[in-house]
């Protein structure tokens, strides 16, 4: 396994990395690796494939339709 040394990390970034590591109960090193993996190893979504899956889902649930009014009512429900 390779070793990587990162120099001149801005203080704000280092602080945020430490906070994130604490939230995830990881060391700063493990958190940095997780961040790099999430960024560099993530796969890009093909827009056409995404739309095809969305259309297929819509076809499987033809009676499910939510309007803007439905969303507004749900959002405001229980608010004073």
Secondary structure, DSSP 8 states (H G I E B T S, - for coil): -------S--HHHHHHHHHHHHHTT--HHHHHHHHHHHHHS-----HHHHHHHHHHHHHHTTT----HHHHHHHHHTT--
